[in-house]
Amino acid sequence: MSAILPTQFAYRSVSGVGLSSGHPDFFSVENLTDDDNTKTFQYSKDGRYFGCASAERVVIINAETVEIVKEIKRKNVVEIGFSPKGTFLTTWERPVKLEENVMHKNLILWEVESGKELISFAQKSQSNWNVQWTEDESFFSRMVTGEVHFYASNRIDKEVHSKLRLEGIADFSLSPGKSPSIAVFIPEKKAGPARVQIFSITNFNTTLAQKTFYKADKIQMKWNDLGTNLLVLTHTDVDKTNKSYYGETNLYSLSVAGNYDCRVQLDKEGPIHDVTWSPNSKEFIVIYGYMPAKATLFDHRANPAHELGINPRNIAPNSSESAWSPDGRYIMTATLSPRLRVDNGYKIWHYTGVLVHARNVNELLQVGWRPASVNLFPIRSLSPPPPAAQNAQEFTVKPPSKIVGAYRPPHARGQATPDHFKREDETSIKAKVQPNGTKSSNSTDSLSKISAKNKKKREAKKKKDEAIQSSSEIQVETTPLNVVSSELEETVILSNGSSIPIITEMPLDSTSANLISDTQLSSQSGTVLTETEKKIRNLTKKLRQIAELKDRQANGDKLEQTQILKIATAAALERELQQLRHIG
């Protein structure tokens, strides 16, 4: 195959692993290896290498020429990872029990060019299994109980180069950039706050920056590309306010220089869905709030720079994976197995919303773009959308749903429905009616015992409802119309000429004084409302809602912008209501 375009992606299914070029040709190479059961694949950060692991071996491929660079004979590898420049490869296997006092060293560091094993460790947990590298590959680090160990890449076979010791370390992250730092997370303990501390990897005696906070069972640390600023996204397992099933989230910002830290202030209530840095390291964007979510762009000091508005942002149905291409012009969405076992496949969308490529892949397990430097794709002006894929309509237009009837158990399918399962007006045996309007006794006898019992319940309920309605009508007629300080007397004239006195106890403000009970308007009259009366009822309902919003505002509750705008329409609604009353 000829050289693949810089925009490239890989996919893995039960049938094997394949590579595909991006727009416009989407030329794919199927079954890169002969292995039937590929466990995972990974690109190197610079996009030079592509590695995949199977039950028998690990294969490293040149992503540009699609030629095998090195084959490592190692069984049962389920995770792989490259160093930043692709010089080293790490593999992880599930730990197994060996002989007594012998530990299974299941985390192994290899040299890519020679395929030589350099060092190995025992790593039980698959979570955070991999080592972390500095950008120049001079050091790598891994965490053990209460410590972070650093190793020099030019003397890996020697002892640990240096150690950072802090009691209670739960997680750490190395920064990118020319002057690497390490950020460590220490959870809450004995009512003390959790904290994140930043150190230079050459000096663990001095803290460069620190931030303390509560409500942090676990965190995500996100560095900008320069390694000068850190965002800390905190999560709790349980939301104590019971507003979210998924716990509570908060976002904090720290400067490595130690001259600035803060909590990022978000003006919409709800969870933080995602946050990411701009490639220029000067801004970051946050998507947050209950649906429909809000997106806001912040500068590096967490000041809002631009708001992208409130919109639902989940327009790709059934997608379990999504990622932008390195050139920033296409986004891939995919439906992966085993999360969803139907409609597996991937779609490539232009940023204007045009579907440019789509493909169904049976039991698709993994997809991913080939990394590439943003310098390869300079910013340019917006271009018109490309033509849609030939099969775009097949993937975007939903077929008409099949009408499904009521559920019937297997033994009853294909047979006529017995009368005792039908409504009374559907039965084949019709009830005979006497001259006085009552049904003959044999109609009841034709029903099953259960149907007869249900019929009696319905009749008893009907009589009870009629009794309640008649008593309520008497209550309305005999209710005194005395006006007290907190009551409002209104008389509504209906289309048939009759009038209904209504007494409602309301607060004595101008909005509440115009409220009329629409339930009284309909239930007491027993007549059909005209269009004017319906408008009066709707306006009354809106004014009642505005009165409730005013009460909430007076109690100090924070209202949404749409609710504040709704309060501002109270005067216009009152005027419209008065006009309708004069017309009526």
C-alpha positions in Angstrom: 0.0 0.0 0.0 1.2 3.5 -0.7 1.9 6.0 2.1 -1.2 6.7 4.1 -2.4 10.3 4.5 -1.6 12.0 7.9 -5.2 11.6 8.9 -5.6 7.9 9.7 -7.6 5.8 12.2 -7.6 2.2 13.3 -10.4 -0.2 14.3 -10.6 -3.5 16.1 -13.4 -6.1 15.9 -13.8 -9.9 16.5 -12.5 -10.3 12.9 -9.2 -8.5 13.4 -7.5 -5.1 13.2 -7.6 -2.7 10.3 -6.2 0.8 9.4 -8.0 3.3 7.2 -7.0 6.7 5.8 -9.2 9.7 6.4 -11.1 12.0 4.1 -11.4 11.9 1.2 -10.7 8.3 0.1 -11.1 6.3 3.3 -8.9 3.5 1.9 -8.7 0.7 4.5 -6.3 -2.2 5.1 -8.0 -5.2 6.6 -6.5 -7.8 9.0 -3.1 -6.3 9.6 -2.0 -9.4 11.4 -3.0 -13.0 11.2 -4.1 -13.1 14.8 -7.7 -14.0 15.4 -8.1 -12.6 18.9 -6.5 -9.2 19.2 -6.9 -7.8 22.8 -6.0 -4.1 22.2 -4.2 -1.6 20.0 -2.4 1.6 20.6 -0.6 4.4 18.6 2.5 6.0 19.8 2.0 9.7 20.9 4.0 10.9 17.8 2.0 8.7 15.5 5.0 6.9 14.2 4.2 3.4 15.5 1.0 1.3 15.8 1.0 -1.7 18.2 -1.5 -4.5 18.7 -1.5 -7.3 21.2 -3.0 -10.8 20.8 -3.0 -13.9 23.0 0.3 -15.0 21.5 2.4 -11.9 20.7 2.7 -8.1 20.4 3.2 -6.7 16.9 4.7 -3.2 16.3 3.9 -1.6 12.8 5.2 1.5 11.1 1.9 3.5 10.8 3.1 5.3 7.7 4.2 2.3 5.6 2.1 -0.4 7.4 5.2 -2.6 7.6 6.0 -4.7 10.7 8.8 -3.2 12.7 9.1 -5.7 15.6 7.4 -8.7 16.9 7.6 -9.5 20.6 6.7 -13.1 21.6 4.8 -12.5 24.8 1.5 -14.3 25.6 -1.7 -13.0 27.3 -0.8 -9.3 27.0 -4.0 -7.3 27.4 -2.6 -3.7 27.7 0.2 -1.9 25.8 1.5 1.7 25.8 4.3 3.7 24.1 6.7 6.3 25.5 6.2 9.8 24.2 8.8 9.4 21.4 8.0 5.8 20.7 11.4 4.5 22.0 9.9 2.2 24.6 6.9 -0.1 24.9 5.2 -1.2 28.1 2.9 -4.3 28.3 0.6 -5.6 31.1 -0.7 -9.1 31.7 -3.3 -10.3 34.2 -1.4 -11.4 37.3 -1.3 -15.1 38.0 -0.3 -17.0 41.1 3.1 -18.6 40.8 5.2 -20.6 43.3 5.3 -19.6 46.9 7.3 -16.4 47.5 7.6 -15.8 43.8 5.8 -12.7 42.4 4.5 -12.5 38.9 6.1 -9.5 37.3 3.4 -8.7 34.8 4.4 -5.1 33.9 7.3 -5.2 31.5 9.2 -2.4 29.8 10.7 -3.2 26.3 12.9 -1.4 23.8 11.0 -1.0 20.6 13.9 -1.2 18.1 15.5 -4.3 19.5 12.5 -5.9 21.2 14.6 -6.4 24.3 13.1 -6.7 27.8 14.6 -3.9 30.0 12.8 -4.1 33.4 9.7 -5.7 34.9 7.5 -5.0 37.9 4.6 -6.6 39.8 1.4 -4.6 39.1 -1.8 -6.1 40.3 -4.4 -3.5 39.4 -5.3 -2.8 35.8 -6.4 0.7 36.8 -3.5 3.2 36.2 -1.3 0.2 35.3 1.1 2.1 33.0 4.2 4.1 34.0 4.3 7.8 33.3 7.1 9.4 31.2 8.5 12.9 31.0 8.2 14.5 27.5 11.9 14.0 26.7 11.8 10.3 27.9 14.6 11.0 30.4 12.6 9.7 33.4 9.6 7.4 33.9 7.7 6.9 37.2 5.3 4.6 38.9 3.5 4.6 42.2 3.8 2.2 45.1 2.3 2.4 48.5 2.8 6.0 49.8 5.6 6.7 47.2 6.3 7.6 43.6 9.5 6.0 42.2 11.5 7.7 39.4 13.8 5.8 37.0 16.3 7.2 34.6 15.9 5.9 31.1 19.6 5.8 30.5 20.3 3.5 33.4 17.0 1.5 33.8 18.9 -1.6 35.1 20.1 0.4 38.1 18.3 1.2 41.3 15.5 3.7 41.7 16.8 7.2 40.8 14.7 9.2 43.3 11.5 8.8 45.4 8.7 11.2 46.4 7.3 10.1 49.8 4.0 11.5 51.0 1.6 9.7 53.3 -1.7 8.8 51.6 -0.9 9.4 48.0 -3.8 8.1 45.9 -2.8 9.3 42.4 -0.2 11.4 40.5 0.4 13.0 37.1 3.5 14.1 35.3 3.3 17.3 33.3 4.3 17.7 29.7 6.7 20.5 28.7 10.4 21.2 28.9 10.4 21.6 32.7 8.3 18.7 34.0 6.5 18.7 37.3 4.6 16.2 39.3 1.1 16.7 40.8 0.0 14.3 43.6 -3.5 13.8 45.0 -4.0 13.0 48.7 -7.7 12.3 49.6 -9.6 13.6 52.7 -8.7 12.0 56.0 -10.1 12.5 59.5 -12.3 15.5 58.5 -9.3 17.1 56.8 -9.6 18.4 53.3 -8.2 16.6 50.2 -5.3 18.4 48.5 -3.3 18.5 45.3 0.4 19.4 45.5 2.8 20.2 42.7 6.6 19.6 42.9 9.5 19.9 40.5 10.8 16.4 39.7 14.3 17.7 40.5 13.3 19.0 44.0 10.8 17.3 46.2 11.6 19.4 49.2 9.7 22.5 48.0 6.0 22.6 47.0 5.5 24.7 43.9 1.7 25.0 44.3 -1.0 23.5 46.4 -4.9 23.5 46.5 -7.1 22.1 49.2 -10.8 21.2 48.8 -13.5 18.9 50.0 -16.0 16.6 48.1 -13.3 14.7 46.3 -13.5 10.8 46.4 -11.5 10.7 43.1 -10.1 13.2 40.6 -8.9 13.7 37.1 -5.8 15.9 36.5 -5.5 17.7 33.1 -2.4 19.6 32.2 -2.1 22.1 29.4 0.5 21.2 26.7 3.1 23.6 28.1 2.8 22.1 31.5 2.3 25.5 33.1 -1.3 25.1 34.4 -3.3 22.2 35.8 -7.1 21.6 36.0 -8.4 19.3 38.7 -11.8 17.7 38.1 -13.2 16.3 41.4 -15.9 13.6 41.8 -17.9 12.3 44.7 -19.6 8.9 44.6 -22.7 10.3 46.3 -24.4 13.7 45.9 -25.6 14.5 49.5 -28.1 17.0 48.1 -29.8 14.2 46.2 -29.9 16.2 43.0 -27.8 13.8 41.0 -27.5 10.0 40.9 -24.0 10.3 39.6 -22.5 12.2 42.5 -21.1 15.8 42.6 -18.4 17.4 40.5 -16.2 20.5 40.9 -13.4 22.0 38.9 -10.2 23.7 40.2 -7.3 25.5 38.5 -3.7 25.8 39.6 -0.7 27.6 38.2 2.6 25.7 38.5 4.3 29.0 39.4 2.2 29.0 42.6 0.9 32.6 42.0 -2.7 31.6 41.2 -5.3 29.0 42.1 -9.1 29.0 42.3 -12.3 27.1 42.0 -13.7 27.5 38.5 -17.1 29.3 38.9 -19.8 27.8 36.8 -23.1 29.6 36.4 -25.4 26.6 35.7 -26.3 24.0 38.3 -25.5 20.4 37.5 -22.6 18.0 36.7 -19.5 18.8 34.7 -19.6 16.6 31.6 -16.2 17.3 30.1 -13.3 19.8 30.2 -10.3 20.1 27.9 -7.4 22.5 27.1 -6.9 24.3 23.8 -3.8 23.3 21.9 -2.4 26.8 22.5 -2.5 26.1 26.3 -4.1 29.5 26.9 -7.8 28.6 27.1 -9.9 25.6 28.2 -13.6 24.8 27.6 -16.1 23.3 30.0 -19.4 21.6 29.2 -21.6 21.6 32.4 -25.1 21.7 33.8 -28.2 19.6 33.7 -29.4 19.0 30.2 -29.6 21.0 28.0 -25.9 21.6 29.0 -23.9 24.8 28.7 -20.5 25.3 27.2 -18.1 28.1 28.2 -14.6 29.0 27.1 -12.3 30.2 30.0 -8.8 31.8 29.9 -5.9 30.3 31.7 -6.9 32.2 34.9 -10.4 30.7 34.8 -12.1 33.9 33.7 -15.0 33.4 31.2 -14.0 34.4 27.8 -16.9 33.3 25.6 -20.2 31.4 26.1 -21.4 29.0 23.5 -24.9 28.9 24.9 -27.2 26.3 26.3 -28.0 23.4 23.9 -28.5 19.7 24.0 -25.2 18.2 23.0 -26.0 14.5 22.4 -27.1 14.4 18.8 -25.3 11.2 17.7 -27.7 8.4 18.8 -26.3 5.2 20.4 -22.7 6.5 20.3 -20.4 5.0 22.9 -17.2 6.6 21.6 -16.4 10.0 20.0 -13.1 11.7 19.1 -12.0 14.6 16.9 -9.5 14.1 14.1 -6.0 15.7 14.6 -6.8 18.3 11.9 -9.9 19.4 13.9 -12.2 19.1 10.9 -13.8 15.7 11.4 -15.3 13.9 14.4 -15.7 10.1 14.7 -18.6 8.5 16.5 -18.8 4.8 17.1 -21.1 2.2 18.6 -19.0 -0.4 20.3 -19.5 -3.9 21.6 -20.1 -5.2 24.2 -21.8 -2.0 25.5 -24.2 -2.2 22.5 -24.3 -5.4 20.4 -26.5 -4.0 17.6 -25.7 -1.3 15.0 -22.0 -1.7 15.6 -19.9 0.5 13.4 -18.3 4.0 13.0 -19.2 7.3 11.3 -17.1 10.2 10.3 -18.8 13.6 10.4 -17.6 17.0 9.0 -17.7 19.8 11.6 -20.7 21.3 9.7 -22.7 18.1 10.4 -22.3 16.3 7.1 -21.8 12.6 7.3 -18.9 11.9 5.0 -18.2 8.2 5.8 -20.0 5.4 7.6 -19.5 1.7 7.9 -21.1 -1.1 9.8 -18.6 -3.5 11.5 -19.8 -6.6 13.2 -18.9 -6.6 16.9 -16.7 -3.5 16.7 -14.6 -3.3 19.9 -12.3 -0.3 19.6 -11.6 2.7 17.3 -9.0 5.5 17.5 -7.4 8.3 15.4 -3.7 8.3 14.7 -2.1 11.1 16.7 -0.4 14.0 14.8 1.1 17.3 15.8 -1.2 20.3 15.4 1.6 22.0 13.6 0.9 19.8 10.6 -2.6 21.4 10.3 -2.3 25.2 10.4 -5.5 27.1 11.2 -7.3 28.2 8.0 -10.6 29.8 7.1 -13.9 27.9 7.2 -14.6 25.9 4.0 -17.9 24.7 2.6 -19.0 21.3 3.7 -17.9 18.3 1.6 -20.4 16.1 -0.2 -22.2 13.6 2.0 -21.3 9.9 1.8 -23.3 7.9 -0.8 -24.8 5.7 2.0 -25.4 8.7 4.3 -29.2 8.4 4.0 -29.0 4.7 5.0 -27.4 5.6 8.3 -29.2 8.9 9.1 -32.8 8.1 8.1 -34.5 5.8 10.6 -36.7 3.0 9.1 -40.4 3.1 10.1 -41.0 1.3 13.4 -43.0 -1.9 13.3 -46.3 -1.6 15.0 -46.4 -4.1 17.8 -49.7 -5.2 19.4 -50.4 -6.1 23.0 -48.3 -8.9 24.5 -49.8 -12.4 24.3 -48.3 -15.4 26.1 -47.0 -18.2 23.7 -49.9 -20.6 24.4 -52.5 -17.9 23.4 -50.9 -16.8 20.2 -52.7 -17.5 16.9 -56.0 -18.0 18.8 -59.1 -15.9 19.2 -59.2 -13.7 22.3 -61.6 -15.2 24.9 -64.6 -12.9 25.8 -63.5 -12.6 29.4 -60.3 -10.8 28.3 -62.2 -8.3 26.1 -64.0 -5.1 27.0 -67.7 -5.3 27.5 -68.3 -3.6 24.1 -66.0 -6.1 22.3 -67.6 -9.3 23.5 -69.4 -11.6 21.1 -72.3 -12.0 23.7 -74.2 -8.8 23.8 -76.2 -7.9 26.9 -80.0 -7.7 26.5 -81.6 -4.4 27.5 -85.0 -4.3 29.2 -87.5 -1.7 28.3 -86.7 0.3 31.5 -83.1 0.6 30.4 -81.6 -2.0 32.7 -79.6 -5.0 31.6 -81.1 -8.4 31.9 -79.6 -10.7 34.6 -78.3 -13.3 32.0 -75.8 -10.7 30.7 -74.1 -10.8 34.1 -74.2 -14.6 34.1 -72.4 -14.7 30.8 -69.4 -12.9 32.3 -66.8 -14.6 34.3 -66.7 -14.1 38.1 -63.7 -11.8 37.8 -65.4 -9.6 35.2 -68.6 -9.4 37.3 -66.5 -8.4 40.3 -64.7 -5.7 38.4 -68.0 -4.4 37.0 -69.4 -4.0 40.5 -66.3 -2.1 41.5 -66.7 0.3 38.5 -70.4 0.9 39.3 -69.6 1.6 43.0 -66.9 4.0 42.0 -69.2 5.8 39.6 -71.9 6.2 42.3 -69.3 7.5 44.7 -68.0 10.1 42.2 -71.5 11.2 41.5 -72.2 11.7 45.2 -69.0 13.7 45.6 -69.8 15.9 42.6 -73.4 16.6 43.9 -72.1 17.5 47.3 -69.5 19.8 45.9 -72.2 21.6 43.9 -74.3 22.1 47.0 -71.2 23.4 48.8 -70.6 26.0 46.0 -74.2 27.2 46.1 -74.2 27.7 49.9 -70.7 29.1 50.3 -70.9 32.6 51.8 -69.3 35.3 49.7 -67.9 37.3 52.6 -64.6 39.0 51.5 -61.8 38.9 54.1 -58.5 40.6 54.0 -56.7 37.7 52.3 -59.6 36.6 50.0 -60.6 37.7 46.5 -64.2 37.5 45.2 -64.7 37.1 41.4 -67.7 36.5 39.3 -67.2 34.8 35.9 -69.9 35.2 33.3 -70.2 32.2 31.1 -71.4 32.0 27.5 -74.8 30.7 28.5 -75.5 33.7 30.6 -74.9 32.1 34.0 -72.5 33.5 36.5 -70.2 31.7 39.0 -69.0 33.4 42.2 -65.4 32.3 43.0 -63.6 32.9 46.2 -59.9 32.3 46.3 -57.6 32.9 49.1 -54.5 34.7 47.6 -51.7 37.0 48.7 -52.7 40.7 48.4 -50.4 41.6 45.5 -51.5 42.8 42.1 -50.6 39.5 40.4 -52.4 37.2 42.8 -55.5 39.5 42.8 -56.1 38.5 39.2 -55.9 34.7 39.6 -59.0 32.6 39.0 -59.3 28.9 39.7 -59.7 27.2 36.4 -60.8 24.0 38.1 -63.8 25.9 39.5 -64.5 27.5 36.2 -64.9 24.1 34.5 -66.2 21.7 37.1 -68.8 23.9 38.8 -70.4 25.2 35.6 -70.9 21.9 33.8 -70.7 23.7 30.5 -68.2 23.7 27.6 -65.8 26.6 27.8 -65.6 29.1 24.9 -62.4 30.3 23.4 -62.4 33.4 25.5 -62.9 31.4 28.7 -60.1 29.1 27.7 -57.8 32.0 27.2 -58.8 33.4 30.6 -58.0 30.0 32.1 -54.5 29.8 30.5 -53.6 33.4 31.5 -54.7 32.6 35.0 -52.5 29.6 35.1 -49.5 31.6 33.9 -50.1 34.3 36.5 -50.3 31.7 39.2 -46.9 30.3 38.1 -45.4 33.8 38.1 -46.7 34.3 41.6 -44.9 31.1 42.7 -41.7 32.3 41.0 -41.9 35.6 42.8 -42.3 33.8 46.2 -39.2 31.7 45.4 -37.3 34.8 44.4 -38.3 36.5 47.6 -37.1 33.5 49.6 -33.6 33.8 48.1 -33.9 31.0 45.5 -31.7 31.3 42.4 -33.8 31.4 39.3 -32.9 30.5 35.7 -32.8 33.4 33.2 -35.9 32.1 31.5 -37.8 32.2 34.8 -36.7 35.8 35.4 -37.9 36.7 31.9 -41.2 35.0 32.6 -41.7 37.2 35.7 -41.2 40.3 33.6 -44.2 39.4 31.5 -46.6 39.6 34.4 -47.9 43.1 33.6 -48.7 42.3 30.0 -50.5 39.1 31.0 -52.6 41.1 33.5 -53.6 43.6 30.9 -54.6 40.9 28.5 -56.6 39.2 31.2 -58.5 42.4 32.0 -59.3 42.9 28.3 -60.7 39.4 28.0 -62.9 39.9 31.0 -64.4 43.0 29.4 -65.0 41.1 26.2 -66.5 38.2 28.1 
